[in-house]
Amino acid sequence: MQKLRIDQDIKPLSEVRKGMATYIKQIHETRRPLIITQRGKSAAVLVDVHEFEAMQEKIDLLSDIHSSLSQLEKGEGINHRDAKNMLLERISR
């Protein structure tokens, strides 16, 4: 996802309502999110669907890493060689 450009990527809800197609085109082309405000405060974020999916994948990966680190701290992990052998054994069946 591209970095937010404050001067271009923060719009009031009333403006977004009037030109929704334009703003959807903007997020597709720029890959930047659009912050939508309501009564002067941030209310929502409009994000390109591919960018959203990429964010979800990153969150899932980070969650898996966090779980793995937690398991290792508890002594529940296995060493690399054993893990590799287990996988090779499953693949060869």
matplotlib code that plots the C-alpha trace (Angstrom):
import matplotlib.pyplot as plt

x = [0.0, 1.3, 1.8, -1.1, -1.0, -2.9, -3.7, -5.3, -6.5, -8.7, -12.2, -15.5, -18.3, -20.5, -17.8, -17.3, -21.0, -21.1, -18.1, -17.9, -16.9, -14.1, -12.7, -12.9, -10.9, -8.4, -7.8, -7.4, -4.9, -2.9, -3.1, -3.5, -6.4, -9.0, -9.8, -13.5, -14.4, -17.8, -18.4, -14.6, -13.5, -12.2, -15.1, -14.0, -11.2, -11.8, -9.2, -8.6, -9.7, -6.3, -4.6, -7.1, -6.4, -2.7, -3.2, -5.2, -2.5, 0.2, -2.0, -2.4, 1.3, 2.1, -0.4, 1.2, 4.6, 3.3, 1.8, 5.0, 7.1, 4.7, 4.9, 8.7, 8.8, 6.8, 9.2, 6.6, 8.6, 10.7, 14.1, 14.5, 15.9, 12.9, 10.4, 12.0, 12.0, 8.4, 7.4, 9.5, 7.9, 4.4, 5.2, 6.7, 3.5]
y = [0.0, 3.4, 6.1, 8.3, 11.8, 14.0, 16.7, 14.3, 11.3, 12.8, 13.8, 14.6, 12.1, 14.6, 15.0, 11.3, 10.7, 13.1, 11.5, 7.9, 6.6, 9.2, 8.2, 4.5, 5.1, 7.1, 4.3, 1.8, 4.0, 5.2, 2.2, 4.7, 4.5, 7.3, 8.6, 9.6, 12.2, 12.9, 16.1, 16.8, 13.5, 10.4, 7.9, 5.3, 4.2, 3.2, 0.8, -1.0, -4.6, -6.0, -3.9, -5.1, -8.7, -8.1, -6.5, -9.5, -11.9, -9.9, -9.9, -13.7, -14.2, -11.9, -13.7, -17.1, -15.7, -14.4, -17.8, -19.6, -17.3, -17.9, -21.7, -21.5, -19.5, -22.3, -24.9, -26.4, -26.0, -28.5, -28.0, -27.4, -30.8, -32.6, -30.3, -30.8, -34.6, -34.6, -32.6, -34.8, -37.8, -36.5, -35.5, -38.9, -40.7]
z = [0.0, -0.9, 1.8, 2.5, 1.0, 3.5, 1.0, -1.4, 0.6, 3.3, 2.2, 3.9, 3.5, 1.7, -1.0, -1.3, -1.7, -4.7, -6.5, -5.3, -8.7, -8.9, -5.5, -6.2, -9.4, -7.4, -4.9, -7.7, -9.6, -6.6, -4.3, -1.5, 1.0, 1.3, 4.7, 4.9, 7.6, 9.1, 11.1, 10.9, 12.4, 10.7, 10.2, 7.7, 5.3, 1.7, 0.5, -2.8, -2.6, -3.6, -1.0, 1.6, 0.7, 1.0, 4.4, 5.5, 4.4, 6.3, 9.4, 9.1, 8.7, 11.7, 13.8, 12.9, 13.8, 17.1, 17.9, 16.9, 19.1, 22.0, 21.5, 21.4, 24.7, 26.3, 25.0, 22.6, 19.5, 17.6, 16.0, 12.3, 11.4, 13.0, 11.3, 7.9, 8.4, 9.4, 6.3, 4.0, 5.4, 4.8, 1.2, 0.4, 1.3]

ax = plt.figure().add_subplot(projection="3d")
ax.plot(x, y, z, "-o")
ax.set_aspect("equal")
plt.show()
